[in-house]
Amino acid sequence: MSDVASILKIQNRGLKVGTVSPMDQVLWRTHLLEASLIGYTLFLAFVIDRLHHYLRKLITLRKTSSTSREEVEKLQMENRSLREKEDKSSSEMKKLQREIAKLNESMKKLKSETEEHERKASVAEAHVNALQKQSEELLLEYDRLLEDNQILQTQLLSRG
């Protein structure tokens, strides 16, 4: 907010005077770069927070998927033992088969959700990398502008 206020003060000063001094231009650009950097940093923090949130969800989904797999395996073993035992009725076997089908469907659904979250996480990570690269480029541009300012100040002092 301080950088934005400084930018507005410099612009108002330029409107009142009619021209903006080179020092005010450099200060204006510096404040603009600082405000942009802070904005990008906050955005990156938000993206990282979301990524962390999605990773926690992914871990939970994987645990749920693992539990579902174990339940499916357990039910399949029970199904085999029921086949070996002729004492059980066919109605109970049909009920277990329906449960197995439901669990397989839920496992497929969980797998697809896991893949979707992994895709979202990779997209978010790519976006974070792009923003980091953009931030680095802005820092390089800032350094170049500082060098240009130093050269201009040196030239101004040598003429004055």
C-alpha positions as CSV (number, residue, x, y, z in Angstrom):
1,M,0.0,0.0,0.0
2,S,2.9,2.3,0.7
3,D,4.3,1.7,-2.8
4,V,0.9,2.4,-4.3
5,A,0.6,5.6,-2.3
6,S,4.1,6.7,-3.3
7,I,3.2,6.0,-7.0
8,L,0.1,8.1,-6.7
9,K,2.0,11.0,-5.0
10,I,4.6,11.0,-7.8
11,Q,2.0,11.0,-10.5
12,N,0.1,13.9,-8.7
13,R,3.3,15.8,-8.3
14,G,3.9,15.3,-12.1
15,L,0.4,16.5,-12.9
16,K,0.8,19.7,-10.8
17,V,4.3,20.6,-12.1
18,G,3.6,19.5,-15.7
19,T,6.7,17.3,-16.0
20,V,8.2,14.5,-14.0
21,S,11.8,14.7,-12.9
22,P,14.1,11.7,-13.8
23,M,14.5,11.0,-10.1
24,D,10.7,10.8,-9.7
25,Q,10.6,8.5,-12.8
26,V,13.1,6.2,-11.2
27,L,11.3,6.3,-7.9
28,W,8.0,5.7,-9.6
29,R,9.4,2.7,-11.5
30,T,11.0,1.4,-8.3
31,H,7.8,1.5,-6.4
32,L,5.9,0.0,-9.3
33,L,8.4,-2.9,-9.4
34,E,8.2,-3.4,-5.6
35,A,4.4,-3.4,-5.7
36,S,4.5,-5.9,-8.6
37,L,7.0,-8.1,-6.8
38,I,4.8,-8.1,-3.6
39,G,1.8,-8.9,-5.7
40,Y,3.5,-11.8,-7.5
41,T,4.8,-13.0,-4.1
42,L,1.3,-13.0,-2.6
43,F,0.0,-14.8,-5.7
44,L,2.7,-17.4,-5.5
45,A,1.9,-17.9,-1.8
46,F,-1.7,-18.4,-2.7
47,V,-0.8,-20.9,-5.4
48,I,1.5,-22.8,-3.0
49,D,-1.2,-22.9,-0.4
50,R,-3.7,-24.3,-2.9
51,L,-1.1,-26.8,-4.1
52,H,-0.5,-27.9,-0.5
53,H,-4.2,-28.2,0.0
54,Y,-4.6,-30.4,-3.1
55,L,-1.7,-32.5,-2.1
56,R,-3.3,-33.2,1.3
57,K,-6.5,-34.1,-0.5
58,L,-4.5,-36.4,-2.8
59,I,-2.9,-38.1,0.1
60,T,-6.3,-38.6,1.7
61,L,-7.8,-39.9,-1.5
62,R,-4.8,-42.3,-1.9
63,K,-5.4,-43.6,1.6
64,T,-9.1,-44.0,0.9
65,S,-8.3,-45.8,-2.4
66,S,-5.9,-48.1,-0.5
67,T,-8.5,-48.9,2.0
68,S,-11.1,-49.6,-0.7
69,R,-8.6,-51.9,-2.4
70,E,-8.1,-53.8,0.8
71,E,-11.8,-54.1,1.3
72,V,-12.2,-55.3,-2.3
73,E,-9.5,-57.9,-1.8
74,K,-11.1,-59.0,1.5
75,L,-14.5,-59.3,-0.1
76,Q,-13.0,-61.3,-3.0
77,M,-11.4,-63.7,-0.6
78,E,-14.7,-64.1,1.3
79,N,-16.3,-64.7,-2.1
80,R,-13.8,-67.6,-2.8
81,S,-14.4,-69.1,0.5
82,L,-18.2,-68.9,0.0
83,R,-17.8,-70.8,-3.3
84,E,-15.8,-73.5,-1.6
85,K,-18.5,-73.8,1.0
86,E,-21.7,-75.2,-0.4
87,D,-23.6,-74.4,2.8
88,K,-24.1,-70.7,1.9
89,S,-27.1,-69.7,-0.1
90,S,-26.9,-68.1,-3.5
91,S,-28.7,-65.0,-2.3
92,E,-25.8,-64.1,0.0
93,M,-23.3,-64.6,-2.9
94,K,-25.2,-62.2,-5.1
95,K,-25.3,-59.6,-2.3
96,L,-21.5,-59.8,-1.9
97,Q,-21.0,-59.6,-5.7
98,R,-23.1,-56.4,-5.7
99,E,-21.0,-54.9,-2.9
100,I,-17.8,-55.8,-4.8
101,A,-19.2,-54.1,-7.9
102,K,-20.0,-51.0,-5.9
103,L,-16.5,-50.9,-4.3
104,N,-14.9,-51.4,-7.8
105,E,-17.0,-48.4,-9.1
106,S,-16.0,-46.3,-6.1
107,M,-12.3,-47.3,-6.6
108,K,-12.5,-46.3,-10.2
109,K,-14.1,-43.0,-9.2
110,L,-11.4,-42.4,-6.6
111,K,-8.7,-43.2,-9.2
112,S,-10.2,-40.8,-11.7
113,E,-10.4,-38.1,-8.9
114,T,-6.8,-38.8,-8.0
115,E,-5.7,-38.4,-11.6
116,E,-7.6,-35.2,-11.8
117,H,-6.0,-33.8,-8.7
118,E,-2.6,-34.8,-9.9
119,R,-3.3,-33.1,-13.2
120,K,-4.4,-29.9,-11.3
121,A,-1.3,-30.1,-9.1
122,S,1.0,-30.3,-12.1
123,V,-0.8,-27.4,-13.8
124,A,-0.5,-25.4,-10.6
125,E,3.2,-26.3,-10.3
126,A,3.8,-25.2,-14.0
127,H,2.0,-22.0,-13.3
128,V,4.2,-21.4,-10.2
129,N,7.3,-22.1,-12.3
130,A,6.2,-19.6,-14.9
131,L,5.5,-16.9,-12.3
132,Q,8.9,-17.5,-10.7
133,K,10.6,-17.1,-14.2
134,Q,8.6,-14.0,-14.8
135,S,9.6,-12.6,-11.4
136,E,13.3,-13.3,-12.2
137,E,12.9,-11.5,-15.5
138,L,11.4,-8.5,-13.7
139,L,14.3,-8.5,-11.3
140,L,16.8,-8.6,-14.2
141,E,14.9,-5.7,-15.8
142,Y,15.0,-3.8,-12.5
143,D,18.8,-4.3,-12.2
144,R,19.2,-3.1,-15.8
145,L,17.1,0.0,-15.1
146,L,19.2,0.7,-12.0
147,E,22.4,0.5,-14.1
148,D,20.9,2.8,-16.7
149,N,20.0,5.2,-13.9
150,Q,23.5,5.1,-12.5
151,I,25.0,5.8,-16.0
152,L,22.6,8.7,-16.5
153,Q,23.4,10.1,-13.1
154,T,27.1,9.8,-13.9
155,Q,26.6,11.5,-17.2
156,L,24.6,14.3,-15.5
157,L,27.2,14.9,-12.9
158,S,30.0,14.9,-15.5
159,R,28.2,17.6,-17.5
160,G,27.2,19.6,-14.5
